[in-house]
Amino acid sequence: MIRLNDITKYYTNKFVKTFVLRRINLEVKEGEFITIMGPSGAGKSTLLYILGMLDTASEGEYYFMDEPAHQLKEKERTQQYHLIDEMTVYENIETPLLYKKVKSSERKGMVADMLDRFNIVAKKGLFPSQLSGGQQQLTAVARALIIRPRLLLADEPTGNLNSKQGKEIMDLLKKLNEEEGMTILQVTHSEEKAAYGHRIIHLKDGWIEN
């Protein structure tokens, strides 16, 4: 599904290059559940942004389903979807279905299922600013999963949740991976969360550690 060849990311300031990622080579097969770990500043989130086409590499090649993603123009790349402040919880979760042109009656059922699954039915009419950090994160996860994507990129998916909620989310991701074949790449600092994956990629100072 994913192949990275010598992916390098750096920023230039007054002719000085600051490297974030260095010659990353990685292959991800469809249906894998992979964890990316490493200390702060290791380049974990930058790697995830490049995989999600929210950022571009300075050098190297990125193939997604054998297509050269590194050659895509800005407007062809995926847009980043944070919670939209002007939309309610219900509307935020519904948004991906509108892009998919899902029929209204079907949308209602799918959104209702997500609201119930993540125990946020009572919050459906609230705006993001009226939610706690944990409730915002649950809403974002619900929106990401409602269209059953083939690939899910998750940066600390349980970071703002309590231990019970966190376990429920991780159990759900594991179920989606095992039963529906969803490919998942997560960034986490937690050894416990990392154990849900099939393998762990360790980053340090922008390099993959062997």
N, C-alpha and C positions, 0 to 999 in steps of 0.2 A: 504493500500500500504506500509506504513512504521510503524514500532513499535519499540520504544526504551525503554529498561528496565534498569533503574539505570545506564545510561551511565555516566561514570566518566573519565575525562582526567587530568593527572597530569604529571609533569616533576620532575625528581629526580636529585638533585645536592648535593653531599656530605651528602647523607642520609636525606636531607630535601626535602619534597614534596611540589611543588608549584601547586596548583589546578587551572585548567582553567574551567573545567565543573564538576559539582557535582550532581550525582544521577538524571540525566535527564530522565524523563518518558514522552513519547510523542507518540501519535498516529495520523497519517495523512491518511485520506481516499482519494481514487483515485478521482480526479476532484476538490480537494480543492485548494484554493489560500491562502497561509498563509504568514504572515509577521513576521519576527523575529526582535525585537527591543531591545535596551539597550544601556547604555553608553559604551564608549571605554573601552576595557579590560573585557567586560562582558562575552566573550566567543562565540559571535555570529558567527564569521567567522570559528572558530574551529568546532563548531557544524555543519556548512554547509559543511566543508571539510570532516567530518566524514560521513555525509549523502551521499556525493558524492564519498565516498570511496577513497579519496585522503589522508586520515589520518585514524588512528585507535584509538579506545578508549583504555584507560588503564584497565578499568573494565566495565562490563555490556554487554548487548546483543542488537544487531541491526538486526531486521528482515525486509527484503525487499521482498515484494510479498511472504511472509511466508517463505522465504529462509534465513538461518542464515548467514547474510553478515559478522558478526564478526568472522566467522570461515574460511573465504576465505584466501587463501595464497596471498602473495604480488603480484605475477604475474597474479593472477586471478582478481585483483581489477582494476578498471578503471584507465586509465592513464590521467594525467592532460594535457589539450591542451591549451597552450597559443598560441598567434599568432607566427607563425614560421618565423623568421627573413629572411630566405633565400627564402621565397615564396612570390609572389605578393598577393595583396588583392584577386584577382580572385582565385588563387591557394589555398589560405588559406580557403576560403569559400567552395571550391570544395572538400577539403580533406575528410570530413566525408562521402561524397557520394562515394569516392573511396573505403573506408573501407566497405561500404554497397554494393559495386560492382554494382552500378547503371550504366546503359548503357551510353555511351558517349553522344549520341544525347539528352537523357533525362537530363543528368547533365548540359549541356549547357543551356537548357531552365530554369532549376531550379536556376542555379547561376545567370543568366540574370535577373530573377524575383527578387531575393534577392538584387542584385546591384541596380535595379530600385526602389524597395520598400524602401531601406535605403538611396537613393539618393547619391550613391557612384560609379556610373557608370564611372565617369571621373577619379576615383582613382584606377580602376581595375588593371592597370599595375604597380602600385607603390608598394614599399616594406614598411613594418610596420614602419621602421625608417624614412620614408618620410611623414608619416601621423601625424596629430595632435592627442592629446590624445582622443578627441571626435571621430575622424575618426577611430582610433584604436578600440574604444569601439563599435562603430556601426558595424565594421567588425566582431568583436568577437560575437556580438549578432546575426548577420546574419548567421554566421557559426553554432552557437548553434541551431538556429531555422530551418535550412534548411532541417533537417531530421525529423522534427516534433516529437520530443521526447515525451514520455509519462510523463516524469518528468523533470522539468527545475529548477535548483538551481541557483539563481542569487544573487551575492554579490554586493550591490549598483549598480544595472544595468544601472542607468542613472547618475552615479557620475560625469562623465567628459563631460556631454552633456549640451547644453543650455536648457532653460525652454521649448522651442517649441519642440526640439528633444526629450527631456525627456518625455513630455506628449504623443508624438507620440508612443514612445516605450511602455509606460505604457498602453496606449489604445490598442496597438497591443497585449500585454500580456493578458489583460483582455478579448479581443476577442478570443484569442486562448484557454483561460480557459473556457469561456462560450460556444463557438461554437464547439470546438474540444475536450473538456474535459481534456485539458492538466493540470496536477498537477503542481503547482508552489509554491516554497518556496523562498521568497526573504528576504535579509537582507537590512535594510535601517534605516537611522536616520530621514527620512522625514515623518511627520504625513500625509502629502498630498499623498505620494506614498503608505503609509501603508493603507490608506483608500480604495485602490483598492482591497485589500484582503478580505477574508471572516472572518478571525479572526487574532488576534495579539498575539504572544508569547513574553512575556517580560522576558529578562534575566538580572540578576544583580549579579555580583561576582560569576558567574558560576552556579547560581541557577535559576530555573524558578520561577518567582514571581506569586503568585496566585492573 
